[in-house]
Amino acid sequence: MIELLSQLTAWHWLILGVVLLGVELMTGSTYLLWPAVSALAVGILLFIAPGMGWEWQMLLFFLLSITTLVLGRTHVQKLVKGGEPSDLNDPSKAMIGRQVKAAADFSGTEGRVNVGDTQWSARLEIGSAMAGDLLRVQSIEGATLIVER
């Protein structure tokens, strides 16, 4: 095994980096991006300093992988994700601010509204609503929309 490791060249590291980048492109997780960058860096460094022993190559790869992983997870992930949380998996949050139509006359402050092709229970904080009135969703409490005129 040591004999095999002692035969590592810059091309081995570059090929490893390209293979890891290819797998990263298929997964899109960014977990393999950092070892890929590190393997490419070690490969390029071996072109500059070709006499580096395999022990130093492995140590450099390990240290670069850990460093790029930590820096990538703390700094680059913030740029990739953006700053705002997404409502993609919570469609009820996307209804806040949406205009809805009263399905029937409200009984006091309680009634039902049409949201697309679905009816929801609704509560009007102040006043009452008649069938067909346009209302705006303020918030959601459980399965009840809190609406306003």
Phi, psi and omega per residue, in radians:
M1 nan -0.768 3.140
I2 -1.126 -0.627 3.100
E3 -1.084 -0.690 3.108
L4 -1.157 -0.748 3.140
L5 -1.152 -0.586 -3.113
S6 -1.234 -0.195 3.136
Q7 -1.689 0.137 3.129
L8 -1.114 2.343 3.091
T9 -2.128 3.076 3.114
A10 -1.047 -0.626 -3.117
W11 -1.143 -0.627 3.097
H12 -1.079 -0.756 -3.135
W13 -1.187 -0.703 3.118
L14 -1.140 -0.714 3.107
I15 -1.127 -0.740 3.091
L16 -1.046 -0.761 3.124
G17 -1.074 -0.745 -3.140
V18 -1.188 -0.714 3.105
V19 -1.093 -0.792 3.116
L20 -1.099 -0.670 3.087
L21 -1.123 -0.680 3.105
G22 -1.099 -0.767 3.109
V23 -1.153 -0.665 3.109
E24 -1.087 -0.695 3.114
L25 -1.113 -0.556 3.128
M26 -1.351 -0.541 -3.097
T27 -1.651 -0.660 3.136
G28 1.219 0.417 -3.062
S29 -1.605 -0.275 -3.022
T30 1.190 0.004 3.116
Y31 -1.274 -0.584 -3.140
L32 -1.593 -0.145 3.127
L33 -1.091 -0.759 -3.043
W34 -1.224 -0.791 3.025
P35 -1.112 -0.566 3.102
A36 -1.118 -0.808 3.106
V37 -1.077 -0.709 -3.140
S38 -1.146 -0.743 3.123
A39 -1.124 -0.708 3.091
L40 -1.115 -0.696 3.120
A41 -1.121 -0.744 3.112
V42 -1.119 -0.722 3.105
G43 -1.056 -0.780 3.124
I44 -1.146 -0.714 3.120
L45 -1.111 -0.593 3.109
L46 -1.205 -0.444 3.019
F47 -1.208 -0.582 3.137
I48 -1.375 -0.749 -3.124
A49 -2.176 1.375 -3.020
P50 -1.193 -0.270 -3.084
G51 -1.544 0.190 -3.100
M52 -1.202 2.267 3.134
G53 -1.221 2.815 -3.091
W54 -1.121 -0.542 3.128
E55 -1.087 -0.756 3.130
W56 -1.214 -0.617 3.094
Q57 -1.073 -0.830 -3.140
M58 -1.129 -0.742 3.130
L59 -1.100 -0.780 3.120
L60 -1.100 -0.760 3.112
F61 -1.062 -0.786 3.133
F62 -1.063 -0.868 -3.099
L63 -1.140 -0.723 3.099
L64 -1.141 -0.683 3.129
S65 -1.092 -0.806 3.139
I66 -1.127 -0.781 -3.117
T67 -1.111 -0.831 -3.128
T68 -1.182 -0.592 3.096
L69 -1.107 -0.827 -3.125
V70 -1.132 -0.846 -3.138
L71 -1.141 -0.691 3.141
G72 -1.144 -0.751 -3.121
R73 -1.206 -0.590 -3.094
T74 -1.488 -0.613 -3.041
H75 -1.858 -0.833 -3.044
V76 -1.255 -0.677 -3.134
Q77 -1.041 -0.602 3.104
K78 -1.118 -0.665 3.132
L79 -1.237 -0.655 -3.098
V80 -1.233 -0.757 -3.075
K81 -1.328 -0.383 -3.007
G82 1.454 -2.900 -3.116
G83 -2.000 -0.463 -3.048
E84 -1.518 2.340 3.044
P85 -1.185 2.559 -3.095
S86 -1.628 2.523 3.058
D87 -1.690 0.296 -3.057
L88 -0.987 -0.753 -3.095
N89 -1.686 0.190 3.094
D90 -2.354 1.352 -3.062
P91 -1.093 -0.385 3.139
S92 -1.155 -0.586 3.101
K93 -1.168 -0.512 3.140
A94 -1.221 -0.258 -3.130
M95 -1.400 -0.320 -3.116
I96 -1.102 2.223 -3.092
G97 1.615 -0.156 -3.100
R98 -1.345 2.549 3.103
Q99 -1.533 2.305 -3.125
V100 -2.252 2.885 -3.099
K101 -2.050 2.345 3.085
A102 -1.112 2.229 -3.109
A103 -1.356 -0.540 -3.140
A104 -2.655 2.999 3.088
D105 -1.064 2.405 3.097
F106 -1.312 2.504 3.048
S107 -1.694 1.689 -3.019
G108 1.255 -2.094 3.123
T109 -1.780 -0.008 -3.082
E110 -1.817 2.483 3.099
G111 -3.010 -2.884 -3.140
R112 -2.247 2.531 3.122
V113 -2.220 2.680 3.055
N114 -1.618 2.204 3.029
V115 -2.112 1.774 -3.024
G116 1.141 -2.145 3.132
D117 -1.821 0.311 -3.101
T118 -2.125 2.517 3.052
Q119 -1.752 2.413 3.112
W120 -2.128 2.614 2.952
S121 -1.194 2.509 -3.113
A122 -2.458 2.683 3.079
R123 -2.334 2.259 3.121
L124 -1.758 2.124 -3.069
E125 -1.110 -0.740 -3.105
I126 -2.253 2.254 3.063
G127 1.498 -2.802 -3.117
S128 -2.456 2.979 -3.128
A129 -2.368 2.638 3.108
M130 -1.840 2.797 3.118
A131 -0.971 2.304 3.122
G132 1.624 -0.208 3.114
D133 -1.131 2.467 3.072
L134 -1.556 2.268 -3.116
L135 -2.230 2.855 3.124
R136 -2.115 2.366 -3.130
V137 -1.315 2.147 3.108
Q138 -1.579 -0.833 -3.106
S139 -2.787 -3.129 -3.137
I140 -2.314 2.294 3.055
E141 -2.115 1.790 -3.083
G142 1.150 -2.063 3.129
A143 -1.871 0.318 -3.128
T144 -1.991 2.250 3.082
L145 -1.499 2.304 3.039
I146 -1.641 2.052 -3.023
V147 -2.055 2.860 3.065
E148 -2.439 2.834 3.114
R149 -1.314 nan nan
